[in-house]
Amino acid sequence: MSEYTAPAPGCVLEPLDLVLFSAGGWRVGIEARRVCGAHPAPHGESVTEVAALLGLAHLAPLVPLAPLEPLEPMRPVAAADTTPGARQCLSLKHAAGVREIHVEAPVELVGLSAAAIHPLPPLLAARTHLPGLCALVFPPAADACVLLFDATVLGADA
Amino acid sequence: MSETTLDQVLTQRRESNKDIINVDEPTVKLVIFALGEQCFAFHGERIREILAQTDVFFVPGCPSSLEGVINVRGDIESVIRPHELLHLSDNSVGSHSSILLGRGAGMSSGIRVDRVIDVVDVPQGSIQPAPATLPEHMRTLVLGVLHFQEQPVAVLDLDKMFADYARGLG
């Protein structure tokens, strides 16, 4: 398990790099440091579906989400098909090597300020059924929030 | 000679004294609201704000009693519907519904109510202990009862409500 060092009180944190993708109709994000690569998903290959891991597989999909306005320019993952719904394969860092999961395009790399990332309200944190849901992001003028997950739920290293 | 007797005078004086309000009696601020046809109240110090029409962001994977989250000047707060916790039927949101932003059990959250009736200061003595005839699920949630505008009002314990909700009730 990686060591955690609490930030000093009052210190200004640098923007957090996140990898965003779609799963089960929702816009989802994990820390970019957990991701070591992405490529188009091979056809016919059996890879773990991320929507099932996140608990989103059987939940109603949402209207398309307005794109985030990150602090840094959005960078599509190399060679990624950005067609919404296209299958992408994310490679997550794992002690035994790399774990690959299937996600839905577009896959984006964004940097967000700490102020834009909201911890779950306590009653929501107590009652959510989604394993690993840890924060929410609210893009301006968007109809829905972006769900941030602990990448260890997807099999990444802790 | 006057036919008035001392007894009559004293009786009249005693009767008139009954209408004197003790201005020194402590008062309690209550936020009175309706859930369906029933009236409830929270202690005023538990309610930070009363919000009217506020956009609620749905969050998947939550019980139906957790309506979603709202953005209150940069702070994200949950919104719960207390109907199930109170064993009340939950009708669709009406145009008069509001969100009470409350604090209890060390947590804060919005609470969806069908209608805010009033915010009043009532004499502390007007709040009676909860009757023993209350349904079991209500006994631990009701701090007391009073009458307001000829309607019974149950004063709810927000600490207990939030703690129970966090434990999985409602």
Chai-1 contact restraints between the chains, C-beta under 6 A:
chainA,res_idxA,chainB,res_idxB,connection_type,confidence,min_distance_angstrom,max_distance_angstrom,comment,restraint_id
A,G55,B,G61,contact,1.0,0.0,6.0,A-B,restraint_1
A,L59,B,P60,contact,1.0,0.0,6.0,A-B,restraint_2
A,H118,B,I76,contact,1.0,0.0,6.0,A-B,restraint_3
A,P121,B,I76,contact,1.0,0.0,6.0,A-B,restraint_4
A,P121,B,E77,contact,1.0,0.0,6.0,A-B,restraint_5
A,P121,B,S78,contact,1.0,0.0,6.0,A-B,restraint_6
A,P122,B,M107,contact,1.0,0.0,6.0,A-B,restraint_7
A,L123,B,S78,contact,1.0,0.0,6.0,A-B,restraint_8
A,L123,B,S109,contact,1.0,0.0,6.0,A-B,restraint_9
A,L123,B,Y165,contact,1.0,0.0,6.0,A-B,restraint_10
A,L123,B,A166,contact,1.0,0.0,6.0,A-B,restraint_11
A,L124,B,S78,contact,1.0,0.0,6.0,A-B,restraint_12
A,A126,B,A166,contact,1.0,0.0,6.0,A-B,restraint_13
A,R127,B,C62,contact,1.0,0.0,6.0,A-B,restraint_14
A,R127,B,P63,contact,1.0,0.0,6.0,A-B,restraint_15
A,R127,B,L66,contact,1.0,0.0,6.0,A-B,restraint_16
A,T128,B,G61,contact,1.0,0.0,6.0,A-B,restraint_17
A,T128,B,C62,contact,1.0,0.0,6.0,A-B,restraint_18
A,H129,B,G61,contact,1.0,0.0,6.0,A-B,restraint_19
A,L130,B,G61,contact,1.0,0.0,6.0,A-B,restraint_20
A,C145,B,F57,contact,1.0,0.0,6.0,A-B,restraint_21
